[in-house]
Amino acid sequence: MRPLTATIRLDHLRHNYQQARAAHGDKTLAVLKANAYGHGAVRCAQALADIADGFAVACLEEAQELRAAGIANPILLLEGVFEAGELQAVDALDLWMAVASEEQLAMVEAAAPAKPFNIWLMLDSGMHREGFLPQDYQAAWRRLEASGKAGKITKMTHFARADEPDVPMTFSQLEMFDAAMRGLPAGEESVANSAGILCHPRAQRNWGRVGIALYGVTPLPAGVGQDADLRPVMRFASKVFGVRELGIGEPIGYGDNFVTHRPTRVGLVACGYADGYPRRASSGSPVRVDGARSRLIGRVSMDMLTVDLTDLPDAGIGSEVEGQRAPFRPADPAAAHAAAEQRRQQSGGGAGAATG
Ligand SMILES: *Cc1c(COP(=O)(O)O)cnc(C)c1O
């Protein structure tokens, strides 16, 4: 059989949830959208069911899958419904839902649920993806209340740049949120995603919404934010199934983006972009071969990639190759912070270096 495996550590998932919940200091939804970020939504939900305050998914189909598997925890539809016909299922399956547009608000007003909906009313505080603008928010709230179709209403917004700790936008989003809510009845609030939970104490409101950090990936530059001891949930590994010795000046694979500059021992690995390994990963991206550091060389193919075995004489056919990303906890956080800062400046304030 093809030796490619993705191993899911559900104990690490539970650990990460508990870390995020402790960092947030209050109730936290575990975000399981997109098949739990590729980790398997039902198995992840089952593993978290006894400790999670609730789950969040993007759409009804994902919530139906969890309910069909017997998951009884609260489930929030982060994007609400796409058409009025879904509201019956929201009611029957006891789902919570975001209301983030005039269209969704009108659907709720026109619905006839058996019991009032649990609604998370979304403010657009600057991300400009979905949600009511500050000047429209309170009117939307009053319409929901007047409709009699809403039970509990939770105040919600979403951050655009919480993973960039030095950018002031998160603070202005929080200020806008608090200003927009002034005068409304007291109630529960939810603003923080993973980055908000890990590095914005002022974003700690009643409900956190942890996604990427749940799976052991910090969204923050190395050394920044709470040291939450996140552990990788997925281990993605394959094996070398071919070895080739090349001289100097030989290209490898498609294109000419890698040409050997020394006699090179190339390992052929059973993993490619069809398996989810990024096609655009560049030569030099880190991998581990039998636990030793090595690197990708040449362009990633659909079902194969190539790694450098030149300095690993003991590696060969059957050696295990593991995908890597940047370490979560640098030995020297101050140096890592400085390096992240330098990277940010070099890239003109854009995202940090790709980690593959
Ligand atoms: C996806 C999503 C989250 C989780 O975001 P992470 O950055 O992965 O933690 C939280 N809230 C909303 C509204 C989302 O769409």
The ligand as an SDF file (V2000), in Angstrom:
LIG
                    3D

 15 15  0  0  0  0  0  0  0  0999 V2000
  -13.4570   30.2040   11.4230 C   0  0  0  0  0  0  0  0  0  0  0  0
  -14.0040   31.1130   12.4460 C   0  0  0  0  0  0  0  0  0  0  0  0
  -13.4700   31.1260   13.7420 C   0  0  0  0  0  0  0  0  0  0  0  0
  -12.2290   30.3340   14.1380 C   0  0  0  0  0  0  0  0  0  0  0  0
  -11.1080   31.0220   13.6670 O   0  0  0  0  0  0  0  0  0  0  0  0
   -9.5840   30.5570   13.9900 P   0  0  0  0  0  0  0  0  0  0  0  0
   -8.7680   31.6940   13.5470 O   0  0  0  0  0  0  0  0  0  0  0  0
   -9.3530   29.3190   13.1910 O   0  0  0  0  0  0  0  0  0  0  0  0
   -9.5370   30.3180   15.4520 O   0  0  0  0  0  0  0  0  0  0  0  0
  -14.0750   31.9400   14.6860 C   0  0  0  0  0  0  0  0  0  0  0  0
  -15.1440   32.7080   14.3690 N   0  0  0  0  0  0  0  0  0  0  0  0
  -15.6830   32.7310   13.1240 C   0  0  0  0  0  0  0  0  0  0  0  0
  -16.8370   33.6170   12.8350 C   0  0  0  0  0  0  0  0  0  0  0  0
  -15.1200   31.9480   12.1230 C   0  0  0  0  0  0  0  0  0  0  0  0
  -15.6420   31.9960   10.8840 O   0  0  0  0  0  0  0  0  0  0  0  0
  1  2  1  0
  2  3  1  0
  2 14  2  0
  3  4  1  0
  3 10  2  0
  4  5  1  0
  5  6  1  0
  6  7  2  0
  6  8  1  0
  6  9  1  0
 10 11  1  0
 11 12  2  0
 12 13  1  0
 12 14  1  0
 14 15  1  0
M  END
$$$$
